[in-house]
Amino acid sequence: MPRPSQALLSRQRIVETAAAMIDADGLAALSTRRLAAELGVRGPSLYNHFATKDAILDAVADAVIAGVDVSFFTTHDWREALRRWGHSYRDALTAHPNIVPYLAQGPGRRPAALHMADAVYGGLVKAGWPPARATHIGAVMRYLVAGSSLGSFARGFVEDPELYAAHYPHLSQAHRLAEHQHSVDEGAFTLGLDALIDGLAREYEATVGPLPPLEPRPDSYYSRNLQR
């Protein structure tokens, strides 16, 4: 019989299938046996491409981070770069929230994650931040983004007005939060990010030197901020 025009397996196909499984059912649902079955191959076939399950998880995690735009650190003031990177970073993670606990362990040896860390740290140091403080800023940004991506604050409240009316008078409108999930969660993240950058700007001026004014830009999140 002629050989198939395409191999049954490729690294990309394995990663995409594993990512879809994690998105649908969570990290605990991924096993090499189940993944092989989903791909229509025997388990050992996976090991021609990945030595371990952790290697597959690393590849899935790195594929998510590869979608984060870090180019702003070469083209923008560090404050604007942090803001734009933060939104891009959060967009990537909220699209795949089930992989976030794995990503929170750190970059390890993953190329895209290390590239992101290098770009952020390098951009901050070039802007004048001391190396130790640049490290702190990268860490606190990861905490903020990862935390906001793990779940929805708005959807943590049930749509039952009687529950709140009877026992929690200050939460009389909490049953409506779920219907405004996007604006609540996005607004909270933007508020936190803006507050963080404003605080860092004050620290920079107190310890490093004066900062030039930032010009508002007509992009989506600036427009939202200016209209608040």
WOGI-V952328 format. One record per backbone hydrogen bond with DSSP energy under -0.5 kcal/mol. CO is the residue of the C=O (numbers start at 1). NH is the residue of the N-H. E is the energy in kcal/mol with one decimal. If there is no record, write none. Layout:
# WOGI-V952328
CO/NH/E  CO/NH/E
This chain:
# WOGI-V952328
10/14/-2.3  11/15/-2.7  12/16/-2.8  13/17/-2.2  14/18/-2.7  15/19/-2.7  16/20/-2.0  17/21/-2.0  18/22/-2.4  19/23/-2.8  20/24/-2.0  21/25/-2.9  22/26/-2.2  26/29/-0.9  27/30/-1.6  29/31/-0.5  31/35/-2.7  32/36/-2.5  33/37/-2.1  34/38/-2.4  35/39/-1.8  36/40/-0.9  36/41/-2.6  37/40/-0.6  42/45/-1.7  42/46/-0.5  43/46/-1.8  43/47/-0.6  44/47/-0.7  45/48/-1.2  46/49/-1.9  46/50/-2.5  52/56/-1.2  53/57/-2.4  54/58/-2.7  55/59/-1.8  56/60/-2.3  57/61/-3.0  58/62/-2.5  59/63/-1.9  60/64/-1.7  61/65/-2.0  62/66/-2.1  64/67/-1.4  65/68/-2.2  68/70/-0.6  70/73/-1.4  71/74/-2.0  72/75/-0.9  72/76/-2.3  77/81/-2.9  78/82/-2.4  79/83/-1.9  80/84/-2.7  81/85/-2.8  82/86/-2.7  83/87/-1.9  84/88/-2.3  85/89/-3.2  86/90/-2.4  87/91/-2.5  88/92/-2.0  89/93/-1.9  90/94/-3.1  91/95/-1.2  93/96/-1.2  94/97/-0.6  96/99/-1.6  97/100/-1.1  99/102/-0.6  99/103/-2.1  100/104/-2.4  102/105/-1.3  103/106/-2.0  107/110/-2.5  110/114/-2.4  111/115/-2.6  112/116/-2.2  113/117/-2.3  114/118/-2.6  115/119/-2.4  116/120/-2.5  117/121/-2.6  118/122/-2.6  119/123/-2.2  120/124/-2.2  121/125/-2.5  122/126/-2.4  123/127/-1.3  124/129/-2.1  125/128/-1.6  130/134/-2.6  131/135/-2.0  132/136/-1.9  133/137/-2.5  134/138/-2.2  135/139/-2.1  136/140/-2.8  137/141/-2.1  138/142/-1.7  139/143/-2.2  140/144/-2.3  141/145/-2.8  142/146/-2.8  143/147/-2.3  144/148/-1.9  145/149/-1.1  146/149/-0.5  146/150/-1.0  147/150/-0.5  151/153/-0.5  153/156/-1.5  154/157/-1.2  158/160/-1.7  160/163/-0.9  160/164/-1.0  161/165/-2.5  162/166/-2.0  163/167/-1.1  164/168/-2.3  168/171/-2.2  169/172/-1.0  171/174/-1.9  173/176/-1.9  174/177/-1.6  176/179/-0.5  176/180/-0.6  177/180/-1.5  178/181/-1.4  180/184/-2.5  181/185/-2.9  182/186/-2.8  183/187/-1.7  184/188/-2.2  185/189/-2.0  186/190/-2.5  187/191/-2.4  188/192/-2.4  189/193/-2.8  190/194/-2.8  191/195/-2.5  192/196/-2.3  193/197/-2.6  194/198/-2.7  195/199/-2.3  196/200/-2.4  197/201/-2.5  198/202/-1.9  199/203/-2.0  200/204/-2.9  201/205/-2.3  202/206/-1.6  203/207/-1.9  204/208/-3.4  204/209/-2.0  217/219/-1.2  219/223/-2.5  220/224/-2.0  221/225/-2.4  222/226/-2.7  223/227/-1.2  225/228/-1.1
